[in-house]
Amino acid sequence: MVTKINVDKDIRLAETLPAKFYKNEKLFDITKKKIFLRSWHWIGDDTLLKEKNTIIPYNILPEFLDEPVLVSCSEVDKLTCFSNVCTHRGNLLIKEKCKSKKITCKYHGRRFDNTGKYEYMPEFEETANFPRECDNLHNFSLFSWNSLLFVGLNPSFQIENIFKTINDRISFLPLEKLKLDETLSKDYVINANWALYCDNYLEGFHVPFVHKDLNDVLDYNNYETEIYEYYNIQIGYSKKDEECFTIPKNHKDYGKKIAAYYYWLFPNLMLNFYPWGISVNLVCPIEISKTKILFRSYVFDKSKLNTGASGDLDKVEMEDEEIVQSVQKGVNSAFYNTGRFSPTKEKGVHHFHSLISRFFNEK
C-alpha cells in the first residue's frame, strides 16, 4: 500500500486528505511514529509538583501511544521528565504520585535518583561494561508555560518559539492568575477519527450552518485565520462590544471587537482564549474511528464565564460531535475520496493537511 500523502501547497489547487487516511488501520498506526512521537504533548499543569522530591507518573495518550513517563520536582526545584520504564527488564517503576529522592524498581531492585540517573543494581558486580549511558532512564524534553506542562517525546520542532509568539499576542491577559476549574472540565468520546475532529475545529466555515447560537455572537464575515509553521490562530470577532477582550492601545489588535483567540498546535491541541481564561482541548486518538476529547478550563475571571463566544460551550461541542460523526460515516463510503478547499474559509484545514502530508512523507 502506498503510504505517502500529497497535499498541494497551493490551497487553490490542493485536495483534502484522502478518505483512506480516516479509515485505514495501517495509516492510523503510522501516525504514531510519523506524527505523535515527533510532537509535543500537553500533560496538565504543575499544581501537584510544587513540593520538592515529588514524582508523578503520566501516560501520554493512553490506548494509543501509551507512553509512560515520570515528571519529577528535584531538591533544587527543577522539573524533569524521563521514562517510567526500568532499563533492566522494562518494568513500570512508579504507578502513583509519591515523594522520594530515589526510584527503586520493585522487580529486581535497580535504583535511580529522582532525575532518572542510574545509581545501583544488586548482583551486577560481574557484568562487563556496566553501567552505560543507556542504563539511565531516558530523558524527555519538558516545557512549562504559565503552569501548563508539555512533554516532547522526540519533537521535530521547538515549542518555545510557538509560545513566544503566543505570548506576544495575549500577554495583556492576567495569565498568572489561571486556576483549573474542575466543574467546567470534562471528557467526551466520539465515534470518529481524531483528524476529522481537528478538521472541524480548524475552520469557521461551518459556524452559520452548525452553530446557530454561536453565529448570533460571532461576526462571520470578519472571521480570520492566521497561519504559522506549526500552529495557527483563528480570530473570532464579536457583534457586540461587551463580549470582547479589553485590548490595550499598544496592541496590534487594539480597537478590534475580538471575542476569542482560537489557537491550534500541531497535531492535536487547542488553546481557546476567552475574556475569562483558557479552554484547553486535547484530541486523543483511541481507535481509527474513536477519539477522546479532554476539556480543561483554566479561569482568571469567573464573572465573564458563559458570555460571548463561550456562552454555551457544551452545546457547541454537541453540535460539533454530531457533524464530525456524520462526516466519519460519509468518508467510509466507497464513493468518496477527496474534496477541495475554500481558499478564503479553509486555510486552517489546508495547513493541517499540509503538515500531515509533510510528516508522512519525511523519512
N, C-alpha and C positions, 0 to 999 in steps of 0.2 A: 504493500500500500504506500502511495506517495504521501509523505508527511509534511512536505513543505507547504506553506500557506502564503499566497501572494496577494497583497493589498496595495494597489497603486498609490503612490504618494500624493498624486493629484486627485483631490476629492471629486473633481468634476468628471474624472474618468473611472474612479475606483468602484469596485463592487464590494459588498459586505462580506464578512466571513462566510465560507461555505457552510451549508446546513450540517455537513458531517462533523464540523467542529463541536456542535452542540449535542451530538447523539452517538458519536463513535467512541467506544471504550478505549481503544488504543490511543487516540488523540488526547482523550481525557487523562490517561495515565502519563503521557508525555509532558503535559503541562506541569506536573510535579517537578521534574528535573529541569525543564527548559525555562519555566516561568517562576514558580513559587519558591524553589530552592535558591533562586538567584535574586530574590526580592527581600524587602523589609516587611516585618510583621509586627503589628501593634498587639501588645500582650496585656494592656491595662495601665495602671498608674503605680506610682511608688509609695502610696499611702502606707502599705503594710511593710515597707522596707526602711522605715525611719530609725529603727533601733540597730545598733551595731551587732554584728555577728548573726544577723537574720538571714536565713536561706529559704527561698520559696521555689517550689517546683512548678513549671508551666509545661503544658503540652501544646505545641504550636499546630493549629489546625487539626484537632482530633478527628479521627475517621478518614483523614485524607493524607496529610504529611505524617501526622502522629510523631512529631519530633520532640522528644523530651529534653528540656533544658532546665538549668537552675539559674536563678538570679540571686546574688549574694551581696549583702552590705558588710564589708570588712570592718576591721577595727579602726581603720583610717577614714571611715565613712565613704568609701569608694564603692560604687555599684559595678559588679562584673557579671558577665553571663557566660556560662560554659555548659558542656554536655552533662546530662544526668545519667550517663551510661558508663559503668565501670570499665576501665581499659584492660581489665584482666579477662573476664568472660562475658561481659555485656549485661550484667545485672543492673536494674534500676537502683540508684543509690538512695534517693530521698522521695518519699511519697506524700509528705505533708509539711507544711511550714514548720520551721524549727529555729532555735538559736543555738549555734555551735561554732567553735573555732576550727573544728575538724569534721571531715566527712569520712566515715568508715563504712565500707561495703559489708553488708550483712550476709554475704555469700561466703567469702574467703578472707575477709579482714583487711583488704587493701585500703590504705588510708591516704587522704588528700587534705590539704588545708582548705580554708573556705574561699580561696580564689581559684581552686581547681588544680593546684600543683601537687604532684605526687610526693608522698613523704615516706611511706613504709609498706612492706608486704612480707608477711610471715612465710617461712620455708622457701625463700628465693635466694638464699645466700650463694648457691652454686649455679645460679642462672647467669650465663655469659652475656656481656654487653647489656647490662641492665642496671638502672633504668635508662630508658631512652626518652627523647622528647615526646614521642607518641604515647608514653605512659602517663603523661599529664592529661587531664581532662581537656577535650577540645574547646578552645575559646571561640566565642561568637562576638561580633560587634554589637554594642549596646548604645542606644541613643536616647536621651531624655529631653523632652520638650514640655515645659510647663507641667511637670509631674507625669506626663504620658510617656510610656516606655515602648521603645521599638527595638526589635532584635533583627539583625541581618545574618542569615544563615551562611550564605555565600553571595553577598549582594554584588550586583554588577553596576551599581550606581551609588552616588553619595547622597544620603538623606539629609545631611546638614545643609547642602545647597538648596534643597527644596524648602526647608523650614526658614532659611534666611529670607527668601523672597516672600514666604507666607507672613513672616513677622513684619516685613516692610509694609504689607497691606493692612494687617489687622492689629498692629501694635497699639492703637488707640484704645483697644478694649482692655478691661481690668482682668487679664487672664491669670494673674497671680491669685485671684480670689476664687478660681474654679474649684468646685466641690462636686463629687459624684452624688447624684440624686437617684438612689436605687428605686424609688417609687416610679420614676419615669423611665426606667431601664427594663428592657425585656428582650426575649429571643423569639424569632419567627422561623418556621421551617416551611419551605415551599417546594413543590414538585416541578422544578425547573433547573436548568443548567446555570451555574454561577455566573457565566459570562452574559447570559440573557438579562440577568438582574442588573449587571453593570451597564449593559447597552441601554436599558430603560432609564437608568439614573442619569446617563450622560447626555441627555437632550431634553429640552423643554418643549420640543415639538408636539409631544403628546398631551401637554397640560390642558389645552382647551377641550380636548376630546375625552380625557380620562378623569381629570380633577376639576370638576365644575366649581367647587368652593374655592380651591386654591387659585383658580383662574380669575375669580372675583377680586382677589387680593393682588396678584402679580400683574404687572404691565407686560403682557406677552410681546407686544411689538418692540419693546426695548430690551428684551431678554438678550444677554450677551454670553459668549463663550470665548475664553482666552486659552490658548494652547501653549504649554511649555514642554520641556523634553520628557519628563517622566510624570507629569501631573498636569491637570488643567483646572480651570475655575469657571463656574457658571455664576453669573451675577443676576440675581432676581430683583427687579425694580418693583416698587410698590405703587399702587394707585393712590395711596393715602400717606400724608406726611407723618402721622402719629405712629405708624407701624414700621418706622425706619431706624437705622443707626443714626446716632448723633456724631457726625464726622467732622473732625477739626479742620480749620481753614487751610492748614499747610498740607493737607492730604490730597492725593490725586483724584479722589472721588468726592471731594467737597462739593456740596450743592446738589448731589445726586440723591434721589429717593431710593436708597438701597434697603431692601427688606432682608436679604440673605446673601451670604457668600457660600457657594457650594463647591468645596474642594474635593477633587478625586485624585488619589495617589495610586499609581500602578502597582499591583494589578487589582486590588480588591478593597481599598479603604476609602471611606467618605468622611470628611470633616465638614459638617454643616454649621456655619457660624450665624447665630441669630443675636438680636439685641439682648437676649437673656443669657447666652452662653453657647456651648457647643453640643451638637448631637453627633456622636461618633458611631458610624455604621460600618461593621466589618462583615464582608461577604465570605462565608466559609463553605467551600465545596465539601460535599459528603459523598455523593454518588453522581453519575453522569447526569441524572435528572432529579437531583435532590440537593438542596442548599439550605444552610442555616444562616440567618442574618442576625447579628448581635447589635442591639441598640443600647447605647450607654449615653446618658445625659449628664454633662458637667455644667453646673449652673453658677453664675455670679450675680444674677439679678432676678429673683423669683417673681418680682412684681410684673415682669414683662412676659412671663410664661403664657402660653396659649393665646398669643396675639399674632396678628400679621401672618407671615408665611408659615409660621409654626403653629397656627391656630388649632389644628386637629391632625397631628402627625400620624396618629393611629389610623384614622380614616384614609389618609393619603396612602399609607402603607398597604392597607387592604385593597385599595384600588390598584396600586402598582402590582401587588401579588396576583390579582385576578388577571390582569392583562399579560403579565410575564408568563404565567402558567398557560394561558391561551396561546401565546406565541410558541411555547415549547411543543404543544400539540401540533401547531402548524408546521414547524420546521421538521417534524418527524414524517411529514408527508413525502412520498416518493417523488412528488412533482414540484417540490420547492428546492432550489439550490442557493442562489444568492439574490440580493436586491441591489439597488443603487442608493446613493446618499443625496440628501438635500444639502447643497453647498452652504446654504445660509443657516440651516437649523440643526445639522447633524455633525458639526465639526468635532464634538467630543467623542462621539461614537467612532468616527473615522480615525481619530487619534488613537483610541483604544485598540481598534482592529489593526492599525498600522504597527503598534508596539507588539501585539501578539504575533503578527507576521514576522517582524524583525527578530524577536526572541526565538521563535520556532526555527527560523532559517539559519541562525547562528550555530556554529559547531561547538 
